[in-house]
Amino acid sequence: MRPIYLIVNGLLIFLGYLAFIFTDFDSPDPFYSAVLPLVDMVYCIYLLLLMFVEIYNRTWR
């Protein structure tokens, strides 16, 4: 279970990083100026939840 957990989280972190890199608010393309900022917000929430889950697992187990 742990290797799959690490692979999935690593892949999600990498894809979120790419979304941050390619976000462009001045682009006329709606994908780069509207969709990717929404993906960035979801990515930040995901990172916070992942951090809290890891803190909980290390503290209470």
Protein Blocks (a to p, Z undefined) as FASTA:
>chain_A
ZZmmmmmmmmmmmmmmmmmmmpcfkbcblklmmmmmmmmmmmmmmmmmmmmmmmmmmmmZ
Z
